[in-house]
């Protein structure tokens, strides 16, 4: 409103007051300050009303005539006679005596009811007089009233919120008894003083009180504002509320806000079996650095919940909870985080499926054996040593990861990796006509650093050394395949390269239907003349849309490589995670590629879903630049089909049946979401 444009509120945004010593948990209890104010006014007027009616009834004579009324004065009631009636006998009309001896049921006839100020004069503001008169229900002219009825109307006037006091006064007049409600209006709002509000925005306070500036303070409206302030804290899970309200002289309102700051955070380890306190293996500072809640902050339940989830994602805790406790009489809060540790490490064995083997009695089956330690040195550092062995392929890997480098404030992680692998060469080079097996061996060592870039974005950078080469069934190095196509870029039995890697990942909510984008780039750095020099980029994007019970999923991926690179590093098109209906790499392999996919899935029963899909892939005519040109691969193809998904702890188990554009049919089985 235009009249409020110049409103200025005096708020305390610098002074930090301590919490009230009597503030107890929970801190979100609603304090009915204004209700207390109304109640106190009600109490003060109760005796006044009782004495008023008693005085009127006791002064009546048995013959219903009164000779003279004396002046009666009480702490909250003045009962006087008009000078016109002094010395005269005034008939008491409508006097009824209770047969039960209860004063509040005796009725007194009132001839006139008016509202005046505390001095007995007319109110200057007729709108306030109207509010008081409108609040009256029982007290009307020419009505016989009881104590309770007068008392209820006094409560109604006070309950309107505009008046700080109301006293009923009876006056004898020529026409009968006049009942006067002497009221004292509240002050007009001129300013606001707020103390102790460190996190509450000043604009929120100003907006809450702006409409009341220059108007008579209404206690009910003030109660609503206080509730909105407490609601602001509650909506954000903050331990804070309005602990005191005072209307100062000059029309200023003083609000005292109490906010529970975190005094101390401690870690308590509990035994997995007994639940009793025990000595933990994890260093407390390793847990504390994960928390966004810090000492001196106003404690937030929501922030505490996120901290619990963060500690659980460390993977070393079985159960986590936060218990807030009052910090003595300081008005602050101490936080105790109870944690139950998992078993730190152990051995495991399992099996799986490799997409590189597509024929044979044990097609694609692999076995694995691993040792892992989740909490090395009690600092949440991870050590994983694993061996996977299949029909042809094998991988031996050592990973050492520090999820958060000490001393870094950006949550940067570091991973040191050493790997020796042997994988089938059929993805690019195809099946050999003499039925011999061609494998690609790689020895890799490197270090990668990863950190959040912004919400939902994560970045990775690293340096990796790699030595690769091709070997025959007996493990001997070879430089050409059956078609006399080169198997290395350098012409030697192996290719050496130093890769500078960068990757950026965007993830939505993290589920299958959410958005996802991945960009990856690798640059070969020729430190030595014989080391390979090339640049390789790859990108993937996915978008899911839910329409009723069905979920549509669109995904596209593509890449390109320039420079001198190993032939087996070409992009392979076709297979379970590419174009279904084809064997792995059967569509084509080249320096460039694009693959698109559309899927629709729908629930069947329980964790089982049905799905239909269509895939398309092409090497963009780049197949002739790599050995795929000698394999008679089409370079372009599409597939379509249907399948089912079964939810599992490892991700969805996918069983699919696909047709390709060459009238071939093929089953595909995969674990996890499609890449």
C-alpha positions as MATLAB code, in Angstrom:
seq = 'XXXXXXXXXXXXXXXXXXXXXXXXXXXXXXXXXXXXXXXXXXXXXXXXXXXXXXXXXXXXXXXXXXXXXXXXXXXXXXXXXXXXXXXXXXXXXXXXXXXXXXXXXXXXXXXXXXXXXXXXXXXXXXXXXXXXXXXXXXXXXXXXXXXXXXXXXXXXXXXXXXXXXXXXXXXXXXXXXXXXXXXXXXXXXXXXXXXXXXXXXXXXXXXXXXXXXXXXXXXXXXXXXXXXXXXXXXXXXXXXXXXXXXXXXXXXXXXXXXXXXXXXXXXXXXXXXXXXXXXXXXXXXXXXXXXXXXXXXXXXXXXXXXXXXXXXXXXXXXXXXXXXXXXXXXXXXXXXXXXXXXXXXXXXXXXXXXXXXXXXXXXXXXXXXXXXXXXXXXXXXXXXXXXXXXXXXXXXXXXXXXXXXXXXXXXXXXXXXXXXXXXXXXXXXXXXXXXXXXXXXXXXXXXXXXXXXXXXXXXXXXXXXXXXXXXXXXXXXXXXXXXXXXXXXXXXXXXXXXXXXXXXXXXXXXXXXXXXXXXXXXXXXXXXXXXXXXXXXXXXXXXXXXXXXXXXXXXXXXXXXXXXXXXXXXXXXXXXXXXXXXXXXXXXXXXXXXXXXXXXXXXXXXXXXXXXXXXXXXXXXXXXXXXXXXXXXXXXXXXXXXXXXXXXXXXXXXXXXXXXXXXXXXXXXXXXXXX';
ca = [
       0.000    0.000    0.000;
       1.243    3.459   -0.814;
       0.864    4.749    2.732;
       3.302    2.100    3.947;
       6.073    2.865    1.475;
       7.931    4.910    4.034;
       7.706    2.341    6.789;
      10.921    1.959    8.722;
      11.417   -0.735   11.319;
      14.082   -0.656   13.974;
      15.492   -4.181   14.125;
      18.476   -5.574   15.952;
      20.510   -7.394   13.318;
      23.846   -6.933   15.061;
      23.163   -7.704   18.696;
      23.214  -11.429   19.439;
      21.373  -12.294   22.623;
      21.781  -15.572   24.421;
      18.854  -17.943   24.659;
      16.486  -17.887   27.570;
      17.823  -20.132   30.362;
      14.417  -21.767   30.779;
      14.220  -22.861   27.126;
      13.845  -26.621   27.021;
      13.718  -29.247   24.310;
      11.657  -29.359   22.212;
      12.257  -25.834   21.010;
       9.292  -25.832   18.658;
       6.593  -25.512   21.333;
       4.196  -22.728   20.380;
       4.004  -20.076   23.078;
       0.555  -18.427   23.178;
       1.936  -15.026   24.189;
      -1.069  -13.085   23.083;
      -3.418  -15.625   24.604;
      -1.610  -15.093   27.883;
      -2.109  -11.354   27.509;
      -5.816  -11.814   26.869;
      -6.102  -14.229   29.780;
      -4.466  -11.792   32.175;
      -6.948   -9.120   31.151;
      -9.796  -11.594   31.615;
      -8.631  -12.402   35.154;
      -8.384   -8.736   36.088;
     -11.951   -8.093   34.989;
     -13.583  -11.176   36.493;
     -13.708   -9.815   40.057;
     -14.844   -6.439   38.752;
     -17.881   -7.939   37.095;
     -18.732  -10.057   40.143;
     -18.536   -7.063   42.487;
     -20.533   -4.944   40.080;
     -23.527   -7.275   40.055;
     -23.238   -8.007   43.775;
     -23.266   -4.313   44.565;
     -26.324   -3.791   42.456;
     -28.287   -6.675   43.937;
     -27.270   -6.136   47.552;
     -28.272   -2.458   47.442;
     -31.861   -3.264   46.492;
     -34.497   -2.956   49.290;
     -37.156   -5.521   50.048;
     -39.840   -3.167   48.732;
     -37.898   -2.723   45.501;
     -36.934    0.891   46.353;
     -33.473    2.336   46.907;
     -33.032    5.426   49.072;
     -29.381    6.158   48.291;
     -26.366    4.434   46.768;
     -22.976    4.900   48.299;
     -19.838    5.240   46.196;
     -18.167    1.844   45.829;
     -14.554    1.644   44.758;
     -12.535   -1.404   43.914;
      -9.092   -2.021   42.384;
     -10.517   -2.674   38.941;
     -14.091   -1.335   39.280;
     -15.611    2.045   40.072;
     -19.307    2.059   40.824;
     -20.785    5.558   41.278;
     -24.072    7.359   41.052;
     -25.034   10.221   38.874;
     -25.433   13.503   40.683;
     -28.919   13.635   39.315;
     -30.004   10.632   41.332;
     -28.279   11.455   44.589;
     -30.742   11.643   47.477;
     -33.547   10.210   45.379;
     -35.287    6.912   45.669;
     -34.896    5.120   42.339;
     -37.061    2.154   41.498;
     -35.047   -0.998   40.840;
     -36.733   -2.501   37.837;
     -36.705   -6.147   37.026;
     -34.882   -7.231   40.184;
     -34.802  -10.987   40.535;
     -33.458  -12.803   43.577;
     -31.911  -16.200   43.069;
     -33.478  -19.006   45.121;
     -30.251  -20.952   44.852;
     -27.983  -18.357   46.405;
     -25.798  -17.988   43.305;
     -24.831  -14.416   42.484;
     -24.058  -15.094   38.833;
     -27.681  -16.197   38.237;
     -29.269  -13.053   39.719;
     -30.379  -10.691   36.993;
     -30.236   -6.910   37.037;
     -32.134   -4.773   34.561;
     -29.855   -2.497   32.513;
     -31.412    0.420   30.698;
     -28.419    1.597   28.668;
     -25.073    0.151   27.497;
     -22.263    2.415   26.267;
     -18.519    2.209   25.574;
     -16.207    4.931   26.886;
     -12.527    5.418   27.480;
     -10.901    4.819   30.846;
     -11.793    8.389   31.933;
     -15.442    7.879   31.103;
     -15.316   10.058   27.987;
     -16.261    9.172   24.454;
     -13.622    7.412   22.387;
     -11.868    9.618   19.859;
     -11.803    6.800   17.309;
     -15.283    5.681   16.380;
     -13.906    2.592   14.634;
     -12.611    1.311   17.972;
     -15.954    2.057   19.618;
     -17.618    0.112   16.827;
     -15.266   -2.851   17.411;
     -16.115   -2.877   21.131;
     -19.881   -2.560   20.575;
     -19.755   -5.242   17.882;
     -18.089   -7.597   20.353;
     -21.006   -7.331   22.797;
     -23.502  -10.156   22.642;
     -25.538  -10.235   25.853;
     -25.258   -6.660   27.094;
     -28.008   -4.764   25.313;
     -30.237   -1.871   26.465;
     -33.306   -2.896   28.471;
     -31.942   -6.342   29.216;
     -31.616   -8.217   32.496;
     -28.050   -9.462   32.908;
     -26.223  -11.971   35.078;
     -22.615  -11.926   36.245;
     -21.622  -14.520   33.699;
     -23.182  -12.622   30.798;
     -21.371   -9.392   31.672;
     -18.164  -11.306   32.216;
     -18.484  -13.026   28.828;
     -18.954   -9.692   27.065;
     -15.903   -8.256   28.805;
     -13.990  -11.278   27.509;
     -15.305  -10.612   24.034;
     -14.130   -6.995   24.078;
     -10.682   -8.009   25.293;
     -10.748  -10.914   22.833;
     -11.198   -8.519   19.902;
      -7.509   -7.733   20.396;
      -7.751   -3.941   20.193;
      -7.903   -3.154   23.926;
      -5.470   -3.625   26.782;
      -8.127   -3.321   29.492;
     -11.896   -3.225   29.947;
     -13.743   -2.323   33.160;
     -17.546   -2.448   33.541;
     -18.933    0.511   35.513;
     -22.598    0.904   36.608;
     -24.150    4.359   36.865;
     -27.580    5.241   38.244;
     -29.367    7.645   35.973;
     -32.864    9.086   35.809;
     -33.774    6.448   33.251;
     -32.268    3.518   35.107;
     -28.913    1.781   35.383;
     -26.365    2.585   32.698;
     -23.664   -0.039   32.101;
     -20.431    1.594   30.896;
     -17.558   -0.446   29.483;
     -14.463    1.650   30.070;
     -11.802    0.477   27.641;
      -8.193    1.378   27.065;
      -7.142    0.900   23.411;
      -3.726   -0.447   22.510;
      -1.094    1.917   21.152;
      -0.548    2.519   17.474;
       2.335    0.547   15.971;
       5.311    2.819   15.303;
       8.316    0.486   15.240;
       9.774   -2.932   15.865;
      12.756   -4.027   17.932;
      13.873   -7.619   17.407;
      16.673   -9.191   19.422;
      18.376  -12.548   19.071;
      17.276  -13.262   15.485;
      20.510  -14.257   13.770;
      19.110  -16.339   10.915;
      15.624  -14.838   10.563;
      15.668  -12.458    7.553;
      14.944   -8.826    8.380;
      12.732   -8.575    5.306;
      10.512  -11.345    6.633;
       9.951   -9.362    9.833;
       9.347   -6.115    7.983;
       6.814   -7.717    5.641;
       5.036   -9.395    8.550;
       4.473   -6.075   10.394;
       4.250   -3.672    7.454;
       0.446   -3.679    7.103;
       0.009   -2.834   10.787;
       2.183    0.298   10.796;
       0.284    3.348   12.017;
      -2.655    1.238   13.154;
      -3.796    0.245   16.633;
      -1.953   -2.902   17.655;
      -4.272   -5.881   17.517;
      -3.235   -8.651   19.902;
      -4.819  -11.332   17.749;
      -2.970  -10.097   14.672;
       0.221   -9.973   16.717;
      -0.368  -13.569   17.741;
      -0.682  -14.533   14.057;
       2.599  -12.778   13.242;
       4.352  -14.589   16.083;
       2.941  -17.881   14.807;
       4.245  -17.094   11.325;
       7.709  -16.379   12.737;
       7.689  -19.642   14.670;
       6.383  -21.331   11.512;
       9.330  -19.947    9.541;
      11.699  -21.708   11.906;
       9.630  -24.884   11.918;
       9.432  -25.114    8.104;
      13.217  -25.009    7.938;
      13.711  -27.401   10.813;
      15.491  -24.741   12.868;
      15.527  -24.736   16.655;
      14.145  -21.242   17.187;
      11.035  -19.359   18.352;
       9.757  -16.076   19.761;
      10.363  -16.358   23.489;
       9.110  -12.940   24.663;
       6.933  -10.088   23.389;
       6.576   -6.647   24.920;
       4.699   -3.533   23.789;
       6.890   -0.580   24.726;
       5.884    3.036   25.193;
       5.615    4.965   21.969;
       3.985    2.087   20.110;
       7.122    0.001   19.669;
       6.991   -3.786   19.855;
       9.984   -5.669   21.211;
      10.425   -9.284   20.117;
      12.908  -11.558   21.830;
      13.814  -14.454   19.544;
      15.577  -17.479   21.000;
      17.691  -19.560   18.632;
      19.391  -22.729   19.856;
      22.989  -22.610   18.690;
      25.127  -25.732   18.578;
      27.445  -25.679   21.563;
      29.350  -28.935   21.017;
      29.284  -32.005   18.731;
      30.570  -35.338   20.000;
      30.782  -38.843   18.540;
      29.693  -41.871   20.562;
      30.453  -45.366   19.247;
      27.975  -48.108   20.119;
      28.562  -51.838   20.119;
      26.853  -53.650   17.237;
      25.455  -56.369   19.504;
      24.811  -54.763   22.883;
      24.229  -51.137   21.905;
      26.497  -50.044   24.755;
      29.191  -47.350   24.289;
      32.480  -48.760   23.029;
      35.784  -47.709   21.497;
      35.525  -47.096   17.757;
      38.067  -47.707   15.013;
      37.166  -44.589   13.061;
      38.841  -41.346   14.022;
      36.183  -38.881   15.269;
      37.577  -36.071   13.109;
      36.967  -38.233   10.027;
      33.254  -38.256   10.869;
      33.032  -34.654   12.065;
      34.469  -33.262    8.831;
      31.569  -34.847    6.947;
      29.020  -32.776    8.886;
      27.663  -29.512    7.545;
      26.380  -28.695   11.041;
      29.064  -26.720   12.857;
      29.426  -25.282   16.329;
      27.897  -21.823   16.628;
      25.224  -22.478   14.001;
      21.520  -22.564   14.789;
      20.712  -26.264   14.833;
      18.501  -27.503   12.002;
      16.698  -30.832   12.077;
      16.793  -31.033    8.280;
      20.510  -30.312    8.182;
      21.043  -32.935   10.858;
      19.107  -35.465    8.781;
      21.309  -34.731    5.773;
      24.387  -35.157    7.952;
      23.147  -38.574    9.063;
      22.649  -39.588    5.413;
      26.116  -38.285    4.517;
      27.786  -40.334    7.249;
      25.867  -43.426    6.139;
      27.078  -42.968    2.544;
      30.655  -43.256    3.804;
      29.953  -46.986    3.798;
      31.606  -47.698    7.145;
      28.598  -47.218    9.438;
      25.711  -49.563   10.055;
      23.540  -47.077   11.918;
      23.761  -43.342   12.627;
      21.575  -41.036   14.714;
      21.844  -37.546   16.218;
      20.558  -36.786   19.731;
      20.180  -33.062   20.650;
      20.508  -32.259   24.347;
      20.314  -28.966   26.281;
      23.768  -27.556   27.051;
      23.099  -26.818   30.721;
      21.354  -23.484   31.244;
      23.140  -21.716   28.380;
      20.158  -22.015   26.035;
      22.376  -23.814   23.530;
      22.263  -27.424   22.401;
      24.835  -30.225   22.489;
      24.703  -32.821   19.717;
      25.654  -36.431   20.325;
      26.050  -38.543   17.194;
      25.598  -42.250   17.911;
      27.307  -44.485   15.344;
      27.507  -48.243   14.917;
      30.469  -49.329   12.769;
      30.374  -51.997   10.096;
      32.936  -54.736    9.808;
      35.880  -52.933    8.229;
      37.057  -55.489    5.683;
      37.003  -59.024    4.433;
      37.147  -61.409    1.504;
      34.411  -62.027   -1.037;
      33.814  -64.190   -4.077;
      31.226  -64.073   -6.801;
      30.468  -64.276  -10.480;
      29.119  -62.293  -13.369;
      28.798  -61.909  -17.101;
      31.255  -60.380  -19.528;
      29.935  -58.810  -22.725;
      33.103  -59.678  -24.618;
      32.450  -63.428  -25.000;
      29.427  -64.176  -27.140;
      29.897  -67.845  -28.018;
      30.961  -71.108  -26.382;
      29.537  -73.355  -23.660;
      30.409  -70.880  -20.882;
      29.587  -67.800  -22.885;
      30.459  -64.675  -20.911;
      30.678  -66.251  -17.458;
      33.358  -64.919  -15.110;
      34.321  -65.594  -11.506;
      35.750  -63.098   -9.048;
      37.681  -63.045   -5.794;
      38.336  -59.874   -3.824;
      39.649  -58.418   -0.608;
      38.388  -55.025    0.533;
      38.999  -52.757    3.504;
      36.555  -49.882    3.923;
      38.262  -47.950    6.662;
      42.043  -48.024    6.345;
      43.785  -46.214    9.250;
      40.334  -45.250   10.574;
      40.158  -42.453    7.972;
      37.495  -43.899    5.658;
      40.121  -44.725    3.044;
      39.307  -47.683    0.793;
      41.568  -50.518   -0.357;
      40.290  -52.999   -2.938;
      42.255  -55.891   -4.409;
      40.305  -58.007   -6.889;
      40.811  -60.738   -9.450;
      38.269  -61.567  -12.144;
      38.776  -64.571  -14.379;
      36.692  -65.683  -17.328;
      36.956  -68.025  -20.265;
      39.490  -65.738  -21.915;
      39.434  -62.383  -20.157;
      40.934  -61.615  -16.767;
      41.471  -58.512  -14.672;
      43.723  -57.993  -11.658;
      43.132  -54.640  -10.013;
      44.405  -52.705   -6.993;
      42.569  -49.507   -6.029;
      43.374  -47.234   -3.121;
      40.909  -44.383   -2.601;
      40.872  -41.489   -0.189;
      37.308  -40.119   -0.459;
      38.322  -36.776    1.009;
      41.920  -35.633    0.986;
      42.957  -34.281    4.376;
      43.301  -30.522    4.476;
      41.133  -29.969    1.381;
      37.908  -28.003    1.798;
      36.421  -28.924   -1.605;
      35.775  -32.610   -0.811;
      38.371  -33.729   -3.356;
      38.958  -37.479   -3.541;
      42.064  -39.290   -4.785;
      42.254  -42.741   -6.342;
      45.503  -44.601   -7.069;
      45.034  -47.475   -9.492;
      47.153  -50.357  -10.780;
      45.589  -52.829  -13.196;
      46.619  -55.742  -15.405;
      43.888  -56.974  -17.743;
      43.350  -59.230  -20.703;
      40.171  -58.784  -22.742;
      38.865  -60.347  -25.978;
      39.789  -58.490  -29.173;
      36.604  -59.487  -30.944;
      34.880  -56.182  -30.215;
      36.967  -54.449  -32.870;
      38.851  -57.148  -34.729;
      36.017  -59.660  -34.930;
      36.180  -63.426  -34.800;
      39.259  -64.912  -36.454;
      38.483  -67.309  -39.366;
      40.892  -69.928  -37.986;
      38.920  -69.890  -34.684;
      41.940  -68.584  -32.820;
      41.416  -66.228  -29.897;
      42.873  -62.762  -30.047;
      43.222  -60.915  -26.734;
      44.250  -57.392  -25.819;
      46.499  -57.052  -22.790;
      46.741  -53.798  -20.827;
      48.939  -52.717  -17.963;
      47.601  -49.512  -16.435;
      48.731  -47.308  -13.566;
      47.545  -43.845  -12.661;
      46.017  -41.413  -10.235;
      42.695  -39.579  -10.476;
      41.228  -36.680   -8.522;
      37.498  -36.072   -8.293;
      35.411  -33.395   -6.636;
      31.963  -31.748   -6.800;
      31.913  -28.808   -9.189;
      28.425  -27.564   -8.388;
      25.143  -29.163   -7.272;
      24.567  -32.366   -9.289;
      27.840  -31.867  -11.173;
      31.024  -33.785  -10.503;
      34.417  -33.472  -12.193;
      37.345  -35.890  -12.503;
      40.871  -35.261  -13.713;
      43.792  -37.669  -13.782;
      46.975  -38.892  -15.369;
      47.240  -42.530  -16.483;
      50.035  -44.546  -18.049;
      49.011  -47.466  -20.206;
      50.866  -50.170  -22.130;
      48.735  -52.246  -24.493;
      49.372  -55.028  -26.957;
      47.774  -58.024  -28.662;
      48.472  -61.654  -27.854;
      47.520  -64.992  -29.343;
      46.071  -68.024  -27.567;
      49.485  -68.995  -26.191;
      50.113  -65.534  -24.792;
      52.716  -64.581  -27.390;
      52.704  -60.955  -28.574;
      51.553  -60.382  -32.159;
      51.396  -57.229  -34.281;
      48.985  -58.392  -37.041;
      45.829  -60.449  -37.095;
      44.626  -63.112  -39.532;
      43.761  -60.435  -42.098;
      47.220  -58.849  -41.768;
      45.627  -55.822  -40.159;
      47.886  -53.990  -37.685;
      47.162  -54.561  -34.025;
      49.288  -51.702  -32.718;
      49.686  -48.103  -33.823;
      53.459  -47.963  -33.310;
      54.245  -51.172  -35.207;
      55.862  -52.597  -32.089;
      54.523  -55.445  -29.976;
      53.001  -52.881  -27.645;
      51.862  -49.256  -27.583;
      52.778  -46.897  -24.758;
      50.693  -43.861  -23.917;
      50.346  -41.291  -21.166;
      46.751  -40.141  -20.923;
      45.557  -36.875  -19.415;
      41.924  -37.494  -18.532;
      39.041  -35.127  -17.822;
      35.440  -36.110  -17.128;
      32.373  -34.141  -16.111;
      29.182  -35.850  -14.928;
      25.715  -34.441  -14.334;
      23.146  -36.574  -12.514;
      19.558  -35.703  -11.673;
      17.831  -37.553   -8.848;
      19.987  -40.641   -9.451;
      17.208  -43.054  -10.440;
      16.773  -44.614  -13.844;
      14.281  -42.060  -15.062;
      16.341  -39.017  -14.151;
      18.443  -36.883  -16.452;
      22.111  -37.705  -16.943;
      24.964  -36.242  -18.965;
      28.581  -37.431  -19.160;
      31.421  -35.805  -21.075;
      34.811  -37.517  -21.239;
      38.040  -36.472  -22.915;
      41.417  -38.234  -23.062;
      44.549  -36.643  -24.439;
      47.605  -38.703  -25.299;
      50.742  -36.873  -24.156;
      53.877  -37.912  -26.186;
      56.470  -37.608  -23.437;
      58.691  -39.888  -25.519;
      58.696  -39.880  -29.348;
      57.288  -43.409  -29.606;
      54.400  -42.701  -27.232;
      51.019  -42.193  -28.890;
      49.579  -38.759  -29.511;
      45.795  -38.534  -29.957;
      42.631  -36.927  -28.614;
      39.485  -38.859  -27.805;
      36.123  -37.391  -26.757;
      32.969  -39.207  -25.757;
      29.579  -37.986  -24.507;
      26.392  -39.624  -23.255;
      23.016  -38.126  -22.386;
      19.817  -39.614  -21.012;
      16.360  -38.239  -20.252;
      13.427  -40.021  -18.665;
       9.774  -38.951  -18.719;
       6.948  -40.576  -16.769;
       3.481  -40.648  -18.319;
       1.059  -42.349  -15.968;
       2.435  -45.744  -14.987;
       4.708  -45.867  -18.049;
       8.221  -44.439  -18.205;
       9.831  -43.296  -21.446;
      13.612  -43.213  -21.631;
      15.599  -41.570  -24.428;
      19.384  -41.812  -24.605;
      22.063  -40.837  -27.099;
      25.838  -41.254  -27.123;
      28.590  -40.317  -29.505;
      32.313  -39.846  -29.792;
      35.266  -39.062  -32.018;
      39.012  -39.669  -31.916;
      41.794  -37.976  -33.876;
      45.496  -38.744  -34.009;
      47.539  -41.913  -33.800;
      45.754  -44.409  -31.586;
      45.711  -48.176  -31.089;
      43.209  -49.963  -33.419;
      41.535  -51.746  -30.520;
      40.718  -48.329  -28.974;
      38.208  -47.650  -31.769;
      34.552  -47.186  -30.822;
      32.718  -50.530  -31.006;
      29.016  -50.457  -31.979;
      26.535  -53.235  -31.233;
      25.648  -55.412  -28.250;
      23.765  -55.369  -24.955;
      24.641  -51.763  -24.083;
      24.698  -50.467  -27.651;
      22.514  -51.750  -30.530;
      20.652  -54.805  -29.319;
      19.981  -57.566  -31.802;
      23.694  -57.585  -32.767;
      26.701  -59.256  -31.156;
      29.171  -57.062  -29.328;
      30.852  -54.761  -31.876;
      29.077  -56.425  -34.842;
      27.525  -53.227  -36.261;
      30.840  -51.481  -36.742;
      33.907  -49.898  -35.193;
      35.462  -46.622  -36.158;
      36.941  -43.302  -35.216;
      33.442  -41.835  -34.793;
      30.084  -43.163  -33.724;
      26.546  -42.223  -32.717;
      24.077  -44.526  -30.932;
      20.488  -43.644  -30.045;
      17.953  -45.596  -28.005;
      14.304  -45.281  -27.069;
      12.629  -47.383  -24.372;
       9.267  -47.598  -22.701;
       8.807  -49.596  -19.507;
       5.722  -50.362  -17.447;
       5.061  -52.241  -14.201;
       3.793  -55.814  -14.370;
       3.767  -57.159  -10.820;
       5.954  -56.528   -7.807;
       9.532  -55.740   -8.845;
       8.979  -56.988  -12.402;
       8.625  -54.552  -15.290;
       7.987  -55.060  -18.967;
       9.845  -53.060  -21.607;
       9.946  -52.373  -25.327;
      12.927  -50.757  -27.064;
      14.491  -49.665  -30.341;
      18.201  -48.908  -30.971;
      20.152  -47.380  -33.827;
      23.911  -46.997  -34.296;
      26.353  -45.838  -36.960;
      30.108  -45.328  -37.310;
      29.498  -42.259  -39.503;
      31.517  -43.841  -42.312;
      34.714  -44.028  -40.265;
      34.955  -47.844  -40.264;
      37.382  -47.933  -43.165;
      40.017  -46.144  -41.076;
      40.269  -49.028  -38.600;
      40.503  -52.807  -39.071;
      36.713  -53.113  -39.121;
      36.821  -52.379  -42.844;
      38.296  -55.831  -43.427;
      35.610  -57.541  -41.341;
      32.687  -56.656  -43.614;
      30.837  -54.910  -40.794;
      27.869  -52.910  -42.064;
      28.787  -49.736  -40.190;
      25.087  -48.941  -39.595;
      22.306  -50.965  -38.019;
      19.255  -50.961  -35.835;
      17.495  -53.348  -33.508;
      14.238  -53.571  -31.611;
      12.581  -55.934  -29.205;
      11.062  -56.456  -25.787;
      12.147  -57.698  -22.392;
      11.588  -57.730  -18.672;
      13.340  -56.005  -15.770;
      13.595  -57.461  -12.291;
      14.712  -55.224   -9.444;
      17.648  -56.426   -7.347;
      20.252  -54.958   -4.934;
      22.726  -54.932   -7.848;
      20.356  -52.969  -10.034;
      17.774  -54.206  -12.512;
      18.354  -57.639  -14.040;
      17.594  -57.256  -17.750;
      16.506  -60.121  -19.996;
      15.788  -58.977  -23.532;
      14.933  -60.521  -26.888;
      15.883  -58.408  -29.913;
      15.598  -58.423  -33.707;
      17.985  -56.553  -35.991;
      17.632  -55.142  -39.481;
      19.267  -58.272  -40.943;
      16.482  -60.549  -39.648;
      18.721  -61.967  -36.925;
      17.384  -62.639  -33.434;
      19.273  -62.594  -30.201;
      18.855  -62.790  -26.425;
      20.622  -60.242  -24.258;
      21.173  -60.376  -20.533;
      22.536  -57.512  -18.486;
      22.878  -56.334  -14.912;
      22.295  -52.714  -13.956;
      21.017  -49.793  -15.947;
      21.877  -49.553  -19.615;
      24.865  -47.287  -20.260;
];
